[in-house]
Amino acid sequence: MKLIVASIFLLSSFIALSEEIPAGEEEIASAEENLPTVDVLQSQLNTMMQDTAAWVDDIGSADSNGNKGSANGYLQLSWLPRTADLGDVDANFKVSLNLPKWDERFALVIDNNDEDELLLDYESKDIDNEQEGINFAFQYIKRFGQERQVKNRLGFSRSQIYLRSEIQFNWQVQHVDFSLQPRLAYFLEDGWEPSIKTAAAYPLESSSLSLSASWQKLQTEANTRRKIGFYHIKPTGKNQLLVSGVQYSKSNDAEDIPNENYFISIRYRNLMYKSWMYFEVEPFTEFNQSNDFKTEVGIIFSLISYYGH
């Protein structure tokens, strides 16, 4: 399902290429013919998203002055072969439509991998997320300087309406950056979901260390979710990054069955093409209670394409 949804964006670009070209755009089309196919597709996708953002923004006001709506987002395709499953594939996307005519801090966010699960700093995308379908939310962010911001959301996720509000505090003590993020969500069917995340980042001479932890309580689960992660981040080139770390998590399902998980990985990220296409490879070792803590090894290959501004 995720692959089908994510592919819609690429298919839309092919459709746009096959449409009749207006007379005023013949020169642009001629120039695009000389570009590699991947550039044409990315350009068409970006144009389609920007036009959509401008159209949605115009609903908020008939005034043609001021900033126009804009869009940014990404499409990520991943292959996750591991000991227990060599054929696991995943596709994630996120679209953020910024709507200045509605409000400078207002946006419409569409994705298929919502932030229901709090991710630690530098944690991989939730590779075990089995959520299907499209999520969308109206988001309002109010910033108070560099130290504080409030994010409010009204949206649709997990086949139900939800409300979410979170506050993020940032401060620095000597050379250590700290952040604290309390959050409260209410799902129409699943009920209240309070959570909190904290993180500390310490810079080294040519790299940095990150320690983060989270606590999350879902009303549909018997106990809380707890996670803690420690990461070392080192740039290895102008557009290359190496992230190595270890992560521990524990949760209980609705039947109060506990599940502990230990995850050790090294992730290499490299700019693959121009300024918008990245490649990631992440070998990992995992010990999961549901698998009797047997050693499970695997690797994540990801191709990530960005668009917008």
Steps between C-alpha positions, in 0.01 A plus 500: 500500500781739590676429172180566306436830676857624463505406132208736435741792518726351232206399280365853517825622355473259205143621437614860507765424239242354263261797514476754222755779541373862490663723242674716762672199653650349185848635578489358853388161369779506241756568771364215713545260209875544538493413871534150645168329566548512877538881485185535292299285741625690804426833330150391400426369850623822655290711260191292571544536878566875480190552284293296746627708792421825317149375418424398859645827627275702268198348675600691811499841331420660167784748551767443235761701691751360748672164509356208310445151635797265474569133553787285618535133576673175423448152360695213658523149359665236719594134483551332838638146461552332837544151640125440539381678185710562189218656299387785727459827306361831614403834350444820694414849388421835658354815348478832682294776338585839647202738479599865567160640394341293774775583747881511486514222759231281346564186292325193362705183555434176308697179558476125547728473804365735763690601812284288733815323613750743654832463319823558686755741357685321216280191532415325176148536368269260678597192298243281677212740441210309347266796462322515167306776329536875467524743791429869472501784751468875526802624692561831676843588638570800722865576579621702796857584408753218464421339835135407473230402250145365520363263236128422477339246266150399401504202269404152393719200576446133583152533344391751763507873577758623747619816675862551601687778674868509590751749636870490423754667729863548395784629712876478532723441802862568417551297179214256547169554318189374678142460380177400672182412311181422698201400286135418550276337239141386497371244249125472455504121545831425672476775763774703670868457413742708711872483421827678562842499332828645616838522326852625558763568232870541578739623226844345459791627291382347171182318603226504764318280750125477549308348791121498485215326678121487472199390703161442341169367635229369267161442655460186287817343646547358850825681576718782376746504212856587601797564274855619545768543235866603489653606166831620360468730197799565274511681165730304268488743207327808371172315445562181694401398850570198720267431795574210735301420809316269732135516597285331764120495506230327703121490471198293604208424272130502594536151659790629713752283311839677527740542211858620536719587206871579457607657172861568394576658163737705286331726244684656205331785313632644176380762253445288190379749238510880486359652821180300544559124476665310784597138553514332841631159603464379858620154613354407838480234768180455700406303811123481553314338789224383268771300319649364826787749465649303214756693301338646191711684243389707206566806290288794388545649154317831446467739208367843604389769258419852624313780327377847584671779683 
